[in-house]
C-alpha cells in the first residue's frame, strides 16, 4: 500500500485546511483510507468533526508529504476526494 497525506475541508461550516500548516496535514495508510475517513466524517459522528457539509466536504491528497517543515510546500494535490451524488467516495486526479 502507498501512504497518502491529506488536508481535510469540512465544507461551508469549516475554514479550509492548508498544506502550509503542519497541524492540518493528516497521514493515511492509503488513498482509500483517506476516502473512508472523509466518508465517516460526513455520515457518522466522529469526535472533532461535527457539522461536516456533505455536498462541499473534501480531502486534498498528496502521494508525498506536501510540507517538509522547512518552508517547501507543494501547493497542488495529486488527488481530490469528495462524496459523489449517490453517496459514494469520488477520487479524482488533479
N, C-alpha and C positions, 0 to 999 in steps of 0.2 A: 504494500500500500504506500501511497505517496502522501506525505504530510501536506497540510494546507493551512494558511494563515488568513484570517478573515476580520473584517471590520463590520460590525452589525449596525444597521439603521432600522429602528423600530417604526419608521413611518412618520406620519404627521404629528404624532404625540411625543416625538423624541427629537433631540438635536442630533444631527448625524455624527457618527464617529469619524476619526481621521487617522490615516496611517502615520501622520506626524506625531501622534500621541501614543507612546508605547503602551499605556494603560488601556487603549481602545482595541489593541490587536489581540485576537484570540487564536490559539493554536489548536488545530483539529488533526485527528489521525488520517483523515481523508476528506476529499471534497464532499462525498456523500454524508459524512458525519457532520460537516458544516450545514448541509441541507437539512439533515434531521434536526439539528439544533434550531434552525430557523423555523421549521415546521412545528416543533414543540413550543417555541416561544409564541407563535401565532395562535395555536389551537389549544394548548394546555396551560395551566397555571404554573409558570416557572418563577421561583423566587428571584426578585430583582428585575423582572421583565414584565411588568403589568402594562395593560393598555396598548399592546402592540397592534398596529393597524394592519390588517390582513392584506389590503389592496396595495399598500405602498411600502411595506416592510421588505428589506433586502439584506443580503450579505455580499460584500465585495470580497473576492477571494484571490489570493496570490499563491503561486506554487513555490515561492521562496519568501522568507520574511521581508516585508516591504520596508522595514526600518532597521538599519544596522545599529542604531543607538548613537551613532557619531554624526548624524545630520544628513546622511544619504538616504533619501526616501524615494521609493518607486511609487509614483502617483497613480498610475493606471492599473487596475486589477486585471488578472488573467481571465476571471470568470465573474459573473454576477448571478446570484441565486435569488429567485423570487418565488412566490406562490402563484401557480397558474390558475386559469379560470375555473378548473374543475378540482381545485384544492390540492393538486399535485405539486411536487417540487420542480421548478423550472431552472435548469442550469444553462446559461448562455455564455459563449465565448465573447470576449470584448475585442 
